[in-house]
Each structure stands twice: as C-alpha cells, then as structure tokens.
C-alpha cells in the first residue's frame, strides 16, 4: 500500500510547504513513530502540552496529545502525567478550564471528559455531564447574517460561556454525552 502524507515544516511562526511524500507501510510506521516521539518530547514539566513550544500547557493540546499518544504507544510514560494535568483543570462544578491562568468554563470540557473517560477516569468524566447540560448559550434571533455570516440561532455548545454555538464544541459534547 502506498499512502501520501502532506508535510509542512515549521520555522518560527511560518510554515513552509515541503510537499507530498509517497510512503509505504514501513515508512508510514516510521513517520508516525517519529511524530509520536516528537509529541512526547514536547510535554511540559507540569505534565501538559502547550499549543506551541514556550506557551502555557492547556486542556485542548494536552487532551489531544494524550489521545494521540495512547492510540500509538499505550504504554507511554507520558500518559499518566498528561491525564493528571487534564484532571487538575477540572473545576468544582465538573467543567474544565482551558488553563490554570484562565479558570473560566471552557469549550474543552467535552474533549477533556472524553480523554479522561477513555483512560480509566470515568468518575471525573461523568462530573462534566451537568455543566454541559446547563451551559448557557447565547442566540441572536433574528440573525444578523451580515454581522456574523452564519446562523447564530442554532442551539449547541459555545466556545465560552454565554457565547453562541459552534460546530467543534457541539460535536465534542454530543460524542461525549452519547457515550455516557
């Protein structure tokens, strides 16, 4: 089997096009192993991952890193610290904040809860159900399409408390709640 992977290189804040790499199954495995090793190496001392090197660890990047590493290297020692980091950002109401610096309710609640549920933390994950079901959603009606360019009256989950719904947090909340 031959597969192509689109590869970007990163220099500072700029991404440089490197092109499509045709890969066979051995090359794919090697590429994935290298990517996972790089991901593990990017773990911060607090157990979490930032979106970019030098930034503060956050729930989103850490949850995604834990899910990816667990899929490829389920025995990785990086997982326990990542899971502990995610759990440390769970608020007393069961929701999750995006980071320690921003303790407010965050759209990362369903992503973090999914991550914990998949890693033996079902009790902590189940605490996220209530805040998801009671999160206020702002809706504009009638919709000023010239202001936003999309229908803000559709119910769902917001990026932040009191905001209107977006696809990503709504999709993650639906998947998480379906699995409860």
C-alpha positions in Angstrom: 0.0 0.0 0.0 1.2 3.5 -0.8 0.0 6.5 1.0 0.7 10.1 0.7 1.1 12.5 3.7 1.1 16.2 3.3 4.1 17.5 5.3 4.8 21.0 6.5 8.0 22.2 8.1 7.9 24.9 10.7 10.4 27.7 11.1 9.4 30.1 13.9 5.8 31.1 13.2 5.9 30.3 9.5 5.0 27.0 7.8 6.9 26.0 4.7 5.5 23.7 2.2 7.5 20.5 1.8 5.1 18.6 -0.5 3.5 15.2 -0.6 5.6 12.3 0.5 4.6 8.9 -1.0 5.0 6.3 1.7 4.8 2.6 2.0 3.6 0.9 5.2 7.1 0.8 6.8 7.7 4.4 6.0 4.3 5.3 7.5 5.1 3.4 10.7 8.5 5.2 10.9 6.9 8.6 10.3 4.2 8.0 12.9 6.8 6.8 15.4 8.9 9.9 14.8 5.8 12.1 15.1 4.8 10.5 18.4 8.4 10.8 19.8 8.3 14.5 18.9 5.0 14.8 20.6 6.2 13.1 23.8 9.3 15.3 23.8 7.1 18.4 23.7 5.5 17.6 27.0 6.0 20.3 29.6 7.2 19.7 33.2 3.7 20.2 34.5 2.6 17.1 32.6 0.6 19.0 29.9 1.3 20.2 26.4 1.1 23.7 25.0 -0.2 24.6 21.6 3.2 25.9 20.7 6.6 25.4 22.4 7.1 28.1 25.1 3.4 28.6 25.6 1.4 27.6 28.7 0.1 24.0 28.8 -3.6 23.8 28.2 -6.5 21.4 28.2 -7.0 21.2 24.5 -3.4 20.4 23.4 -3.0 18.0 26.4 -6.2 16.1 25.7 -5.3 15.8 22.0 -1.7 14.7 22.8 -2.9 12.1 25.3 -5.4 10.7 22.8 -2.8 10.5 20.0 -0.1 9.0 22.2 -2.4 6.5 23.7 -3.5 5.4 20.2 0.1 4.8 19.1 2.0 4.0 22.3 -0.5 2.9 25.0 2.4 2.1 27.5 4.0 5.5 27.2 5.0 7.0 30.5 3.9 10.4 29.2 0.3 9.5 29.5 -0.1 9.4 33.3 1.2 13.0 33.7 -0.9 14.2 30.8 -4.1 12.7 32.3 -3.2 14.2 35.7 -2.7 17.6 34.1 -6.1 17.4 32.4 -7.7 16.3 35.7 -6.1 19.2 37.5 -8.0 21.7 35.3 -11.4 20.2 36.3 -13.4 22.8 38.1 -15.5 22.1 41.2 -18.7 22.3 39.0 -17.3 19.4 36.8 -16.4 21.6 33.8 -12.9 22.2 32.6 -10.9 25.4 32.2 -8.6 25.9 29.2 -5.6 26.5 31.5 -4.7 27.4 35.1 -4.4 31.0 34.0 -7.9 31.1 32.7 -10.2 29.2 35.2 -13.5 30.0 33.4 -15.7 27.4 31.9 -14.3 26.3 28.6 -15.3 24.6 25.4 -12.6 22.0 26.2 -15.0 20.4 28.8 -16.2 17.6 26.5 -12.8 17.0 25.0 -11.2 16.7 28.4 -14.0 14.5 29.7 -13.7 12.2 26.7 -10.0 11.9 27.3 -10.5 11.1 31.0 -13.3 8.6 30.2 -11.0 6.7 27.8 -8.3 6.5 30.4 -10.0 5.0 33.4 -11.2 8.2 34.9 -15.0 7.7 34.4 -16.0 9.3 37.7 -14.1 12.5 36.9 -15.5 12.4 33.3 -19.1 12.0 34.5 -18.8 15.2 36.6 -18.7 17.1 33.3 -22.2 16.0 32.2 -24.2 18.5 34.4 -22.2 21.6 33.4 -22.5 20.6 29.7 -26.3 20.2 30.0 -26.7 23.6 31.8 -24.1 25.7 29.9 -25.9 28.9 28.8 -25.9 29.5 25.0 -26.4 33.0 23.6 -28.6 33.1 20.4 -29.4 36.0 18.2 -32.8 36.0 16.6 -33.5 37.2 14.1 -30.0 36.5 12.9 -28.0 39.5 11.6 -26.2 37.4 8.9 -24.2 40.4 7.7 -22.7 40.7 11.2 -21.6 37.1 11.6 -22.0 35.4 8.3 -23.8 32.3 9.8 -26.9 31.3 11.8 -26.2 32.2 15.4 -29.7 30.9 16.5 -28.8 27.2 16.2 -28.6 25.7 19.7 -25.5 23.9 20.8 -22.4 24.4 22.8 -20.3 27.6 22.7 -16.5 28.2 22.8 -17.0 30.2 26.0 -19.9 30.5 28.5 -22.7 32.7 27.1 -21.5 32.7 23.5 -23.4 31.2 20.6 -22.8 27.7 19.5 -20.1 26.4 17.2 -19.5 23.1 15.4 -16.4 21.9 17.3 -17.7 22.2 20.9 -21.1 21.0 19.9 -19.7 17.9 18.1 -17.5 17.0 21.0 -20.3 17.5 23.6 -22.6 15.3 21.5 -20.0 12.5 21.2 -19.2 12.7 25.0 -22.8 12.8 26.1 -23.7 9.9 23.8 -21.0 7.7 25.5 -22.3 8.4 29.0 
